[in-house]
């Protein structure tokens, strides 16, 4: 999410009239809705109100350089139309305004109750024992309770929403008394149905149930949840249990989960003396730690998101980045990895807490959890040695990012 400070705001007349001046919520461009600046169909972003574009490629005409690379452009013609539409929506129907994100305690209580009422075992074959179930990823039977099941039928999910809301109302009467409507409003994934009744997930049925994957903080509290659907041809589809701003007309009083990071550990607490791994996705981190309980892992939902949170969480500690093994042939993933390394180094210098960053390499298996399950050799290398394994566009992207950040690997970082 990009936040424009007042001192950096362009002096266009519509900007000063745009209220409120808040953080802009971006969405990724798609094949059907490409970047309005460069025309590309991925990597760039546009605010959901059509006011700004975050183009990763085109600098001409931009108002400033973004913190996480790319360039910010103002879309004046779109913004004016959107401003009027947003004003009408706000005045005529305030249910299109997202609910304020509920406190962590409320979110944790709601999601914990969801896991309790609808455990992964509920759909044993689909989610646990099947070909792509949890047991196939190296989890033990005792680990399954860490996950939940998301029913395919809307009527079942709505019944869950009602029971969860009643439970929280009984358990947290003081908080419930302050709420306008159901207690679960403000918990991502829940929204207001007819007559104010709480609902959970989309209003329509899904083709199959989904696995509920909690995203926990350092203390183990559930901040948000992802859903994993088993798609066609063996591909899994991951999505946040959340309501996006462009769906508030269909899911009023809903709210976004954001993209929190996940802490995975098995020894009762996030012990500071255990090796530290950074990887992609909470499920992958949990599967890795389930097999290597003497390690701890931290996961981001995507290689390009939550860098600031990752850096803050690993400040003052050695960390090994373990993105999927095919990252070396993906120039954009290499770009994001290089950016994370450079930003972590800059943060270490500013905080005076110098610690090493390394990269985990392996062959064959895609994720680090698959590699551990297959007993593949893991090789931890320094940043410079990692860069020497890159070729072509991947290497060019890394060098460009490091040049922009005035960064070069230190000798002490080599394995």
C-alpha positions in Angstrom: 0.0 0.0 0.0 1.3 3.4 -1.0 0.7 6.4 1.2 1.2 9.9 -0.3 2.3 12.5 2.3 0.9 16.0 2.0 4.3 17.5 1.2 4.6 15.1 -1.8 1.1 15.6 -3.1 0.8 16.9 -6.7 -1.0 20.3 -6.8 -3.8 19.2 -9.0 -7.1 20.9 -8.2 -9.0 17.7 -7.8 -6.5 16.4 -5.2 -7.3 19.1 -2.7 -11.0 18.4 -3.1 -10.6 14.6 -2.6 -11.6 13.7 0.9 -10.5 12.0 3.0 -6.8 12.1 2.3 -6.0 8.5 3.3 -3.8 5.6 2.2 -4.7 4.4 -1.3 -5.8 0.7 -1.6 -4.2 -0.8 -4.7 -5.3 -3.7 -6.9 -3.1 -5.7 -9.3 -3.7 -5.1 -13.1 -5.0 -8.1 -15.0 -5.2 -9.3 -18.6 -8.7 -7.8 -18.8 -7.7 -4.7 -17.0 -4.1 -3.8 -17.9 -2.0 -1.0 -16.6 -3.3 2.3 -18.0 0.2 3.7 -18.2 2.3 1.0 -19.8 -0.3 -1.5 -21.0 1.3 -4.5 -19.3 -1.0 -7.1 -17.7 0.9 -7.8 -14.5 3.2 -6.3 -11.8 1.6 -2.8 -12.0 -1.2 -1.6 -9.8 -4.1 0.9 -9.8 -6.0 2.3 -6.8 -9.5 0.8 -6.4 -10.9 4.3 -6.8 -9.1 4.8 -10.1 -7.2 7.8 -8.7 -3.6 6.7 -9.0 -1.5 4.1 -10.9 1.6 2.4 -9.6 3.5 1.5 -12.8 6.6 -0.6 -12.5 8.0 0.4 -15.9 7.1 3.9 -17.1 8.7 7.0 -15.5 7.5 9.6 -17.9 4.6 11.6 -16.6 4.8 10.2 -13.1 4.6 12.5 -10.0 7.1 10.6 -7.9 9.2 7.4 -7.5 7.5 4.8 -5.3 9.3 3.5 -2.2 9.1 -0.1 -3.4 10.2 0.6 -7.0 8.0 1.8 -9.9 6.4 5.2 -10.4 3.2 6.9 -9.2 0.9 8.4 -11.9 -2.2 10.5 -11.4 -5.3 9.4 -13.4 -7.2 12.7 -13.5 -10.0 11.7 -15.8 -10.8 8.5 -13.9 -10.4 10.2 -10.5 -13.0 12.8 -11.2 -15.7 10.3 -12.2 -14.8 8.1 -9.2 -14.9 11.0 -6.8 -18.5 11.7 -7.8 -19.5 8.0 -7.6 -17.9 7.6 -4.2 -19.6 10.7 -2.9 -23.0 9.3 -3.9 -22.3 5.9 -2.4 -21.2 7.4 0.9 -24.2 9.7 1.2 -26.9 7.3 0.0 -25.7 4.0 1.5 -23.0 3.8 4.2 -22.9 0.0 4.0 -20.6 0.4 1.0 -18.0 1.9 3.4 -15.8 -1.0 4.7 -16.1 -1.8 8.4 -13.2 -0.8 10.6 -10.8 -3.7 11.1 -11.7 -5.5 14.4 -9.0 -5.6 17.2 -6.7 -8.6 17.1 -8.4 -10.1 20.1 -11.7 -10.2 18.3 -10.3 -11.5 15.1 -8.4 -14.2 16.9 -11.5 -15.3 18.9 -13.6 -15.4 15.7 -11.1 -17.4 13.7 -10.3 -19.8 16.6 -14.0 -20.5 16.9 -14.2 -21.1 13.2 -11.4 -23.7 13.4 -13.1 -25.3 16.4 -16.5 -25.6 14.8 -15.3 -26.5 11.3 -12.0 -28.4 11.6 -10.0 -29.7 8.6 -11.0 -33.2 9.6 -14.6 -32.3 8.6 -13.6 -33.0 5.0 -11.1 -35.7 5.7 -10.6 -37.0 2.1 -10.5 -33.6 0.4 -8.3 -31.7 2.9 -6.4 -34.2 5.0 -5.9 -37.7 3.6 -6.3 -37.1 -0.1 -3.5 -36.9 -2.8 -3.0 -33.2 -2.0 -4.2 -33.3 1.6 -2.2 -32.1 4.6 -0.8 -35.5 5.4 0.8 -35.7 2.0 2.7 -32.4 2.8 4.4 -33.9 5.9 2.0 -32.9 8.6 1.2 -35.4 11.4 -2.3 -36.1 12.7 -1.6 -33.8 15.7 -0.9 -30.9 13.4 -4.3 -31.0 11.6 -6.1 -29.1 14.3 -4.1 -26.0 13.3 -6.2 -25.7 10.2 -9.9 -25.4 9.5 -12.4 -26.3 6.7 -14.4 -23.8 4.7 -17.7 -25.4 3.6 -18.7 -25.2 0.0 -22.3 -24.4 0.7 -23.2 -20.8 1.6 -26.0 -22.0 3.9 -23.5 -23.9 6.0 -21.1 -20.9 6.2 -23.9 -18.6 7.2 -24.9 -21.0 10.0 -21.2 -20.9 11.2 -21.2 -17.1 11.1 -24.3 -17.0 13.3 -22.9 -19.4 15.9 -19.6 -17.6 15.9 -21.3 -14.3 16.4 -23.4 -15.6 19.3 -20.4 -17.1 20.9 -18.4 -13.9 20.8 -21.4 -11.9 22.0 -21.6 -14.1 25.1 -17.8 -14.2 25.7 -17.1 -10.5 25.1 -20.2 -8.6 26.3 -18.4 -5.3 26.8 -17.1 -5.3 23.3 -20.5 -6.5 21.9 -22.3 -3.6 23.6 -20.2 -1.1 21.7 -20.8 -2.7 18.3 -23.2 -1.4 15.7 -24.6 -4.7 14.5 -23.0 -8.1 14.7 -19.8 -8.5 16.8 -18.1 -10.2 13.8 -18.4 -7.2 11.6 -14.9 -6.0 11.1 -13.5 -9.5 11.1 -12.3 -10.1 7.5 -14.5 -12.6 5.8 -17.7 -11.7 7.7 -20.3 -9.3 6.3 -23.9 -8.1 6.8 -26.7 -10.0 5.1 -30.4 -9.3 5.2 -31.9 -8.0 8.4 -28.4 -7.5 9.8 -27.5 -11.2 9.9 -23.8 -12.1 9.8 -22.6 -14.0 6.7 -19.3 -15.7 6.0 -17.6 -15.9 2.6 -19.3 -15.3 -0.8 -23.0 -15.4 -1.0 -22.9 -18.3 -3.6 -21.8 -21.9 -3.3 -18.3 -23.0 -4.1 -17.5 -26.1 -6.2 -15.7 -27.7 -3.3 -14.6 -27.0 0.3 -11.4 -25.1 1.1 -8.7 -25.4 3.6 -8.6 -22.5 6.1 -5.0 -21.5 6.8 -4.5 -19.1 9.8 -1.9 -16.3 9.6 -0.6 -16.0 13.2 1.5 -13.3 14.8 4.6 -13.8 16.9 2.5 -14.7 20.0 0.4 -17.2 18.0 -2.8 -15.1 17.7 -4.7 -15.4 14.4 -4.5 -12.2 12.5 -6.2 -13.3 9.3 -6.9 -16.4 7.2 -6.2 -17.6 3.7 -8.3 -20.2 1.8 -6.8 -22.9 -0.3 -9.0 -24.4 -3.0 -7.9 -27.4 -5.0 -8.2 -26.3 -8.6 -8.1 -28.2 -11.8 -5.0 -30.0 -13.1 -3.6 -30.2 -9.6 -3.1 -26.5 -9.1 -4.1 -24.9 -5.8 -5.7 -21.5 -5.6 -5.1 -19.3 -2.6 -7.2 -16.3 -1.6 -7.7 -14.2 1.5 -10.8 -14.7 3.6 -11.6 -11.1 3.2 -13.9 -8.5 1.5 -12.2 -6.3 -1.1 -13.3 -2.7 -1.5 -14.8 -3.4 -5.0 -17.2 -6.0 -3.5 -18.7 -3.9 -0.7 -21.9 -3.5 -2.7 -22.3 -7.3 -2.6 -20.8 -7.8 0.9 -21.7 -4.7 2.9 -20.0 -4.1 6.2 -17.1 -6.3 5.1 -13.5 -5.5 5.5 -10.1 -6.3 4.0 -7.5 -8.5 5.8 -4.5 -6.8 4.3 -1.4 -9.0 3.8 0.0 -9.8 7.2 3.0 -12.0 7.7 2.9 -15.4 9.4 5.0 -16.8 12.2 5.4 -20.6 12.3 6.9 -22.4 15.3 6.4 -25.7 17.2 8.1 -25.3 20.6 5.5 -23.2 22.4 7.0 -19.8 21.6 8.9 -18.1 18.9 12.3 -18.9 20.4 15.0 -16.5 19.5 17.8 -19.0 19.4 16.3 -21.2 16.6 17.4 -20.8 13.0 15.3 -18.3 11.1 13.8 -19.1 7.6 11.8 -16.6 5.4 9.6 -18.3 2.8 6.4 -17.9 0.7 3.0 -18.7 2.2 1.9 -19.8 5.7 1.0 -23.3 4.7 4.6 -23.8 3.3 6.1 -22.4 6.5 3.9 -24.6 8.7 4.8 -27.7 6.7 8.5 -26.9 6.9 8.4 -26.4 10.7 6.3 -29.5 11.1 9.2 -31.5 9.7 12.0 -29.4 11.2 10.7 -28.4 14.6 14.1 -27.1 15.7 13.6 -24.2 13.2 11.3 -21.3 13.0 9.8 -19.7 9.9 8.2 -16.5 8.8 6.1 -16.3 5.7 4.9 -13.6 3.4 1.8 -14.2 1.2 3.9 -13.1 -1.9 7.4 -12.3 -2.8 6.6 -8.7 -3.5 4.5 -7.8 -0.4 5.1 -7.0 3.3 8.9 -6.4 3.0 8.7 -3.8 5.8 7.0 -6.3 8.1 9.6 -9.0 7.2 12.5 -6.6 7.9 11.0 -5.5 11.2 10.3 -9.1 12.3 13.9 -10.2 11.5 15.7 -7.1 12.7 18.9 -8.0 14.6 18.8 -11.6 13.6 20.5 -13.8 11.0 17.9 -14.9 8.4 17.9 -17.3 5.4 15.6 -16.6 2.5 14.0 -19.7 1.1 11.8 -18.8 -1.8 10.8 -21.5 -4.3 13.6 -23.2 -6.1 12.5 -21.9 -9.5 13.1 -18.3 -8.4 16.5 -18.1 -10.2 14.8 -18.4 -13.6 12.1 -15.8 -12.8 13.5 -12.3 -13.2 10.8 -10.6 -11.3 11.1 -12.9 -8.3 14.8 -12.3 -8.3 14.2 -8.6 -8.4 12.0 -8.8 -5.3 14.5 -11.0 -3.5 17.3 -8.6 -4.3 15.1 -5.7 -3.1 14.4 -7.4 0.2 18.1 -8.1 0.7 19.1 -4.5 0.0 16.4 -3.1 2.2 17.2 -5.4 5.1 20.9 -4.4 4.8 19.9 -0.7 4.8 17.7 -1.2 7.9 20.6 -3.0 9.7 22.9 -0.1 9.1 20.3 2.4 10.3 19.5 0.4 13.4 23.1 -0.6 14.1 22.1 -4.2 14.3 24.2 -5.9 11.7 23.2 -9.5 10.9 23.8 -11.8 8.0 21.3 -12.5 5.2 21.7 -15.7 3.3 19.8 -17.7 0.6 18.7 -21.3 0.7 19.2 -23.3 -2.6 18.2 -26.8 -3.6 17.4 -28.7 -6.7 14.3 -30.6 -7.8 11.5 -29.9 -5.3 9.7 -26.6 -5.7 9.1 -25.4 -2.1 11.4 -25.8 0.9 8.7 -28.0 2.6 8.8 -30.3 -0.5 12.5 -30.4 -0.4 12.6 -31.4 3.3 9.9 -34.0 2.7 11.9 -35.5 -0.1 15.2 -35.3 1.9 16.8 -33.0 -0.7 20.0 -31.4 0.3 19.6 -27.7 1.3 22.5 -25.4 0.6 22.8 -22.1 2.5 24.9 -19.6 0.6 25.9 -16.0 1.0 24.2 -13.2 -1.0 27.2 -12.8 -3.3 27.4 -16.5 -4.1 23.6 -16.6 -4.7 23.9 -13.7 -7.2 26.7 -15.7 -9.0 24.2 -18.5 -9.7 22.0 -16.1 -11.7 22.1 -15.6 -15.5 20.5 -13.4 -18.1 17.5 -11.2 -17.2 17.5 -12.5 -13.6 21.0 -11.3 -13.0 20.3 -8.0 -14.8 17.3 -7.3 -12.5 19.3 -8.0 -9.4 22.2 -5.8 -10.4 19.8 -2.9 -11.3 18.0 -3.1 -7.9 21.3 -3.2 -6.0 22.6 -0.3 -8.0 19.5 1.7 -7.2 19.9 0.9 -3.5 23.7 1.5 -3.6 24.2 -2.0 -2.2 26.8 -4.6 -2.8 27.2 -7.9 -0.8 29.8 -7.8 2.0 32.5 -10.4 2.1 31.2 -11.5 5.5 27.9 -12.5 3.9 29.6 -15.3 1.8 28.9 -18.8 3.1 
